[in-house]
Amino acid sequence: MTQEITRATFDEVMVPNYAPSAIIPVRGEGSRVWDTEDKEYIDFAGGIAVTALGHSNPTLVDVMREQAGKIWHLSNVMTNEPALRLAKKLTDKTFADRVFFANSGAEANEAAFKLARRYAYDHFGPEKHEIIAFYKSFHGRTLFTVSVGGQAKYKEGFEPTPAGIKHCDYNDIEQLKAIISDKTCAVVMEPIQGEGGIIPADLEFAKQVRELCDQHNALLVFDEVQSGVGRTGTLFAYEQTGVTPDIMTSAKSLGNGFPVGAMLATESVAKSFAFGTHGSTYGGNPMACAIAEAVVDIIDTPEVLEGVKKRHELFVTGLNAIDQKYHIFKEIRGMGLLIGAEVVDEYAGQAGKFVTAAAEEGLFMLVAGPDVLRFAPSLIIPEQDIAEGLARLEKAIATVIAQTQAA
């Protein structure tokens, strides 16, 4: 007899580090999702910028089934065809010469930070070990990645954390100039901060970060876990900055929900990961790489990437129309289909209320900090779903405003 599963089951069996909603999705198709009560939702969240090609994408389902009938897993004492095909495509399409595969964005970033320190150790000695990152940044939940991340709340209670890490304000080149030195081995940045509030890098700032790294023999690491694989309208966001990093990380959209991550690097830097210096049991898994290869093939086309830019305009136009009616947004910003709408001061710290109200109206969406509504849907979301989703969002906003005025 099948055991009944409800939200209460979570509280019985799961570690309480999450606080999931009462909604339990059970199936999805494209940008629509249905829960256990068969209620339909439009998905503007994308599993936090992950399902770039939507739910149950038929091409990816076929690829998964085909690979499942061949081979699922090999240890890294052997290589496999899907991993090599994917690595070749990623190097052909980017600045990078070498790839390391991982399971997640955090693991890809862990590898990137270790490689940066190892490269500096090999070429300049142990004193050159400091990493500089930016406040409000997010790079994962391992001890090393929360230390590099610029949000103290994720480190609280886990100290002592790894040392040799400094932070300064994003888009403030003078602060960076004040703390970078010959001890700096790397500067780590997101080309558009995700968890920090959907904040794009100023192009001049990005250019000067590159120049400072070159002056101090430091590596530039771009975390494109959230911004990469078509999310911003180019295969990777760095292409729009005019800046080329030495190391870049990717995950999220890369597998469309199947766990996979990648660290990409130039050949000269990658050499510091010599035999035995780093590894991952599941990294380069043939199932993950077969799916990721198909994802890249589909996304890296003019139709999809130009479609991202068109959909961006539809979202921004729709959000501005809502704002003209309700005067609820302080700023709408972002790149491609990574969009943030910062609420006005009256609703500061209350972005979550809009997410809850949106779910009641049949819409999945996100926050990026307490003040910003975040939109990260499928890159191929149908235009009619955008229109319907924005209509549901407008109803949710009207509800929150009415509740606030009545309180």
C-alpha positions as CSV (number, residue, x, y, z in Angstrom):
1,M,0.0,0.0,0.0
2,T,1.4,3.4,-1.0
3,Q,2.1,5.7,1.9
4,E,0.4,9.0,1.8
5,I,2.8,11.9,1.4
6,T,1.9,15.4,2.7
7,R,3.7,18.5,3.7
8,A,3.6,17.1,7.3
9,T,5.8,14.2,6.2
10,F,8.6,16.7,5.7
11,D,8.5,17.7,9.4
12,E,8.6,14.1,10.3
13,V,11.6,12.9,8.3
14,M,13.6,15.8,6.9
15,V,16.3,17.9,8.6
16,P,14.7,21.3,9.3
17,N,17.1,23.4,7.3
18,Y,14.4,24.2,4.7
19,A,10.9,25.6,5.3
20,P,9.0,24.5,2.2
21,S,5.6,25.7,1.3
22,A,2.5,23.4,1.6
23,I,2.6,23.0,-2.2
24,I,4.0,19.6,-3.4
25,P,4.4,19.7,-7.2
26,V,4.0,16.3,-8.8
27,R,4.3,16.9,-12.5
28,G,5.3,19.6,-15.0
29,E,5.2,20.4,-18.7
30,G,7.0,23.3,-20.2
31,S,6.4,26.3,-17.9
32,R,3.3,24.8,-16.2
33,V,3.3,22.7,-13.0
34,W,0.6,20.8,-11.2
35,D,0.5,19.9,-7.4
36,T,-1.0,17.0,-5.5
37,E,-4.4,18.7,-5.6
38,D,-4.0,19.1,-9.4
39,K,-3.8,22.9,-9.1
40,E,-2.0,24.5,-12.0
41,Y,0.9,27.0,-11.6
42,I,2.9,29.0,-14.1
43,D,6.6,28.8,-13.3
44,F,8.5,32.0,-13.2
45,A,11.1,30.5,-10.7
46,G,12.6,27.7,-12.8
47,G,13.8,25.9,-9.7
48,I,15.9,28.9,-9.0
49,A,17.2,29.5,-12.5
50,V,17.6,25.8,-13.3
51,T,14.9,24.5,-15.6
52,A,16.1,26.6,-18.6
53,L,14.2,24.4,-21.1
54,G,11.2,23.8,-19.0
55,H,9.8,20.8,-17.2
56,S,9.7,17.3,-18.9
57,N,11.4,18.7,-22.0
58,P,10.8,15.9,-24.6
59,T,14.2,16.1,-26.2
60,L,16.0,15.9,-22.8
61,V,13.7,13.0,-21.7
62,D,14.7,11.1,-24.8
63,V,18.4,11.8,-24.2
64,M,18.1,10.6,-20.6
65,R,16.3,7.4,-21.6
66,E,18.9,6.7,-24.3
67,Q,21.8,7.2,-22.0
68,A,20.1,5.2,-19.2
69,G,20.1,2.2,-21.6
70,K,23.8,2.5,-22.1
71,I,25.8,3.4,-19.0
72,W,24.9,5.4,-15.9
73,H,28.2,5.9,-14.0
74,L,31.9,5.3,-14.2
75,S,34.6,6.2,-11.7
76,N,37.1,8.8,-12.8
77,V,39.8,6.1,-13.2
78,M,38.1,6.0,-16.6
79,T,36.6,8.7,-18.9
80,N,33.4,8.5,-20.9
81,E,32.1,9.8,-24.2
82,P,29.4,12.1,-23.0
83,A,31.8,14.0,-20.7
84,L,34.4,14.4,-23.5
85,R,31.8,15.6,-26.0
86,L,30.4,18.1,-23.5
87,A,33.9,19.3,-22.5
88,K,34.8,19.8,-26.2
89,K,31.7,21.8,-26.8
90,L,32.2,24.0,-23.8
91,T,35.9,24.8,-24.7
92,D,34.9,25.4,-28.3
93,K,32.3,27.9,-27.3
94,T,34.2,29.8,-24.5
95,F,37.5,31.2,-23.6
96,A,38.5,28.1,-21.7
97,D,40.8,25.3,-22.7
98,R,40.1,22.8,-19.9
99,V,37.0,21.6,-18.0
100,F,36.5,20.0,-14.6
101,F,33.0,18.5,-14.0
102,A,31.2,18.5,-10.7
103,N,27.8,17.9,-9.2
104,S,26.6,21.4,-8.4
105,G,27.5,25.1,-8.5
106,A,29.0,25.0,-5.0
107,E,31.2,22.1,-5.9
108,A,32.3,23.9,-9.1
109,N,33.1,27.0,-7.1
110,E,35.0,24.9,-4.5
111,A,37.1,23.6,-7.3
112,A,37.6,27.1,-8.8
113,F,38.8,28.6,-5.4
114,K,41.1,25.6,-4.8
115,L,42.6,25.9,-8.3
116,A,43.2,29.6,-7.8
117,R,45.1,29.1,-4.6
118,R,47.0,26.1,-6.1
119,Y,48.0,28.1,-9.1
120,A,49.3,31.0,-7.0
121,Y,51.1,28.4,-4.8
122,D,52.8,26.8,-7.8
123,H,53.8,30.1,-9.4
124,F,54.3,32.6,-6.6
125,G,54.5,30.7,-3.3
126,P,52.3,30.2,-0.2
127,E,52.1,33.9,0.7
128,K,50.0,34.6,-2.3
129,H,46.7,33.0,-1.1
130,E,44.2,35.8,-0.4
131,I,40.9,35.7,-2.2
132,I,38.8,38.9,-2.7
133,A,35.0,38.7,-3.2
134,F,32.1,41.0,-2.9
135,Y,29.4,41.8,-0.3
136,K,26.0,40.3,-1.1
137,S,27.6,37.7,-3.4
138,F,26.6,34.0,-3.1
139,H,28.9,31.2,-4.2
140,G,27.4,28.1,-2.5
141,R,27.0,26.4,0.9
142,T,30.2,24.5,1.5
143,L,32.4,25.9,4.2
144,F,34.8,27.4,1.7
145,T,32.1,28.8,-0.6
146,V,30.1,30.5,2.2
147,S,33.4,32.0,3.3
148,V,34.0,33.5,-0.1
149,G,30.4,34.5,-0.4
150,G,29.6,38.0,0.9
151,Q,26.7,37.3,3.2
152,A,27.6,36.8,6.9
153,K,24.4,35.0,7.7
154,Y,25.5,31.9,5.9
155,K,28.6,31.6,8.0
156,E,27.1,32.2,11.4
157,G,27.5,29.2,13.7
158,F,30.0,27.5,11.4
159,E,33.1,29.4,12.4
160,P,36.0,29.2,12.2
161,T,35.8,29.5,8.5
162,P,38.7,29.4,6.0
163,A,40.9,32.4,6.4
164,G,42.6,34.6,3.8
165,I,39.3,36.0,2.3
166,K,38.4,39.7,2.0
167,H,35.3,41.5,0.8
168,C,34.4,44.9,-0.6
169,D,31.3,46.5,-2.1
170,Y,30.3,45.3,-5.6
171,N,30.7,47.9,-8.4
172,D,33.0,50.0,-6.2
173,I,36.4,49.9,-7.8
174,E,38.0,52.2,-5.2
175,Q,37.3,49.8,-2.4
176,L,38.8,47.0,-4.5
177,K,41.9,49.0,-5.2
178,A,42.3,49.6,-1.4
179,I,42.5,45.9,-0.5
180,I,44.0,44.1,-3.5
181,S,47.7,43.4,-3.1
182,D,50.5,41.1,-4.2
183,K,49.1,38.6,-1.7
184,T,45.8,38.4,-3.7
185,C,45.6,35.1,-5.7
186,A,42.1,35.7,-7.1
187,V,39.2,38.1,-7.3
188,V,35.8,36.3,-7.5
189,M,32.7,37.9,-8.9
190,E,29.3,37.2,-10.4
191,P,28.8,39.2,-13.6
192,I,25.3,39.7,-12.2
193,Q,24.7,39.2,-8.5
194,G,21.8,36.8,-8.1
195,E,21.0,36.1,-4.4
196,G,22.4,39.6,-3.7
197,G,19.5,41.3,-5.5
198,I,19.9,40.9,-9.3
199,I,22.6,43.5,-9.7
200,P,24.6,43.6,-12.9
201,A,28.2,44.6,-12.9
202,D,28.9,48.0,-14.4
203,L,30.9,47.4,-17.5
204,E,33.7,49.8,-16.6
205,F,33.9,48.2,-13.1
206,A,34.3,44.8,-14.7
207,K,37.0,46.1,-17.0
208,Q,38.9,47.6,-14.1
209,V,38.7,44.5,-12.1
210,R,40.3,42.6,-14.9
211,E,43.1,45.3,-15.1
212,L,43.7,45.1,-11.3
213,C,44.0,41.4,-11.5
214,D,46.6,41.6,-14.2
215,Q,48.5,44.2,-12.3
216,H,48.7,42.0,-9.2
217,N,49.2,38.7,-11.0
218,A,45.8,37.6,-9.6
219,L,43.3,35.4,-11.4
220,L,39.8,36.6,-12.2
221,V,37.1,34.0,-11.4
222,F,33.6,34.5,-12.8
223,D,30.8,32.6,-11.0
224,E,28.3,32.0,-13.7
225,V,26.4,29.3,-11.9
226,Q,23.2,31.4,-12.1
227,S,23.9,33.7,-15.1
228,G,25.3,31.1,-17.5
229,V,24.0,28.8,-20.2
230,G,21.8,31.4,-22.0
231,R,20.2,32.9,-18.9
232,T,21.3,36.5,-19.9
233,G,20.8,36.2,-23.6
234,T,24.3,35.0,-24.5
235,L,25.7,31.6,-23.7
236,F,27.6,33.1,-20.8
237,A,27.2,36.6,-19.3
238,Y,31.0,37.4,-19.5
239,E,30.5,37.7,-23.3
240,Q,28.5,40.9,-22.6
241,T,31.1,42.5,-20.3
242,G,34.0,42.7,-22.7
243,V,36.0,40.9,-20.0
244,T,37.5,37.4,-20.1
245,P,38.0,35.6,-16.8
246,D,40.7,33.0,-16.1
247,I,38.3,30.6,-14.4
248,M,34.5,30.3,-14.8
249,T,32.0,28.1,-13.1
250,S,28.6,26.9,-14.4
251,A,25.8,24.7,-13.1
252,K,22.0,25.3,-12.7
253,S,20.8,25.7,-16.3
254,L,23.5,23.4,-17.5
255,G,21.6,20.3,-16.6
256,N,18.0,21.6,-16.6
257,G,17.5,20.0,-13.2
258,F,19.8,17.0,-13.6
259,P,22.7,17.6,-11.1
260,V,25.8,18.8,-13.0
261,G,28.4,21.6,-12.6
262,A,31.5,22.6,-14.4
263,M,34.6,24.6,-13.8
264,L,36.3,26.0,-16.9
265,A,39.8,27.4,-17.0
266,T,42.6,28.4,-19.4
267,E,45.2,25.8,-20.0
268,S,48.0,27.6,-18.1
269,V,45.8,27.8,-15.0
270,A,44.4,24.3,-15.3
271,K,47.8,22.8,-15.2
272,S,47.9,23.4,-11.4
273,F,45.3,20.7,-11.0
274,A,47.8,18.0,-11.6
275,F,47.0,14.3,-11.1
276,G,45.5,13.7,-7.6
277,T,45.1,17.3,-6.6
278,H,41.3,17.3,-6.8
279,G,38.4,15.0,-7.6
280,S,34.7,14.2,-7.6
281,T,33.0,10.9,-7.4
282,Y,30.1,11.9,-9.6
283,G,31.7,14.7,-11.5
284,G,31.6,13.9,-15.2
285,N,28.9,11.3,-14.8
286,P,27.8,10.1,-18.2
287,M,24.1,10.6,-17.5
288,A,24.6,14.2,-16.4
289,C,27.0,15.0,-19.3
290,A,24.7,13.5,-21.9
291,I,21.8,15.7,-20.7
292,A,24.0,18.8,-20.4
293,E,25.3,18.3,-23.9
294,A,21.8,18.3,-25.2
295,V,21.0,21.4,-23.1
296,V,23.9,23.3,-24.6
297,D,23.0,22.2,-28.1
298,I,19.5,23.6,-27.8
299,I,20.3,26.8,-25.9
300,D,23.3,27.9,-28.0
301,T,21.2,28.8,-31.0
302,P,20.1,32.2,-32.4
303,E,16.5,31.3,-31.9
304,V,16.8,30.6,-28.2
305,L,19.2,33.4,-27.3
306,E,17.4,36.0,-29.3
307,G,14.2,34.7,-27.8
308,V,15.6,35.3,-24.3
309,K,16.1,39.0,-25.2
310,K,12.6,39.3,-26.5
311,R,11.2,37.7,-23.4
312,H,13.2,40.0,-21.3
313,E,11.4,43.0,-22.9
314,L,8.0,41.3,-22.4
315,F,8.8,40.9,-18.7
316,V,10.1,44.4,-18.2
317,T,7.2,46.0,-20.1
318,G,4.7,43.9,-18.1
319,L,6.3,44.8,-14.8
320,N,6.5,48.5,-15.7
321,A,2.7,48.3,-16.5
322,I,2.0,46.8,-13.1
323,D,4.2,49.5,-11.4
324,Q,2.4,52.3,-13.2
325,K,-0.8,51.0,-11.7
326,Y,0.3,50.2,-8.2
327,H,3.6,52.1,-7.7
328,I,5.1,49.1,-6.1
329,F,8.6,48.9,-7.6
330,K,11.6,51.0,-6.8
331,E,13.7,49.6,-9.7
332,I,13.4,46.8,-12.3
333,R,16.8,45.5,-13.3
334,G,18.6,42.4,-14.7
335,M,19.8,40.7,-17.8
336,G,17.9,38.4,-20.1
337,L,15.7,36.1,-18.0
338,L,17.3,36.9,-14.7
339,I,15.2,39.9,-13.6
340,G,14.8,41.6,-10.3
341,A,12.0,44.0,-9.2
342,E,12.9,45.9,-6.0
343,V,9.9,46.8,-4.0
344,V,9.4,50.4,-2.7
345,D,10.5,51.3,0.8
346,E,7.0,50.8,2.2
347,Y,7.4,47.1,1.5
348,A,11.1,46.7,2.3
349,G,11.8,43.4,3.9
350,Q,8.4,42.0,2.7
351,A,9.2,40.5,-0.7
352,G,8.2,37.1,0.6
353,K,4.6,38.2,1.1
354,F,4.3,38.7,-2.7
355,V,5.8,35.3,-3.4
356,T,3.2,33.7,-1.0
357,A,0.3,35.7,-2.6
358,A,1.5,34.7,-6.1
359,A,1.4,31.0,-5.2
360,E,-2.2,31.5,-4.1
361,E,-2.9,32.9,-7.6
362,G,-1.1,30.0,-9.3
363,L,2.3,31.5,-9.9
364,F,5.8,30.3,-8.8
365,M,8.3,33.1,-8.3
366,L,11.3,33.9,-6.1
367,V,12.9,36.5,-4.0
368,A,16.5,37.8,-4.2
369,G,17.0,39.0,-0.6
370,P,14.2,40.5,1.4
371,D,13.4,43.4,-0.9
372,V,13.6,42.0,-4.5
373,L,11.2,39.8,-6.5
374,R,13.2,37.5,-8.7
375,F,12.1,36.1,-12.1
376,A,14.2,33.2,-13.6
377,P,11.8,31.2,-15.8
378,S,12.5,28.8,-18.6
379,L,14.4,30.5,-21.5
380,I,11.7,29.2,-23.9
381,I,8.7,30.0,-21.8
382,P,5.7,30.6,-24.1
383,E,4.8,34.3,-24.5
384,Q,1.2,33.5,-23.5
385,D,2.5,32.1,-20.2
386,I,4.4,35.3,-19.5
387,A,1.3,37.3,-20.1
388,E,-0.8,35.0,-17.9
389,G,1.8,34.8,-15.2
390,L,2.1,38.6,-15.0
391,A,-1.7,38.9,-14.8
392,R,-1.6,36.5,-11.8
393,L,1.3,38.5,-10.3
394,E,-0.8,41.7,-10.6
395,K,-3.6,40.0,-8.7
396,A,-1.1,38.9,-6.0
397,I,0.2,42.5,-5.7
398,A,-3.2,43.9,-5.4
399,T,-4.0,41.4,-2.6
400,V,-0.9,42.3,-0.6
401,I,-1.5,46.0,-0.9
402,A,-5.1,45.6,0.2
403,Q,-4.1,43.5,3.2
404,T,-1.5,46.0,4.1
405,Q,-3.9,48.9,3.9
406,A,-6.5,47.0,5.9
407,A,-4.1,46.2,8.7
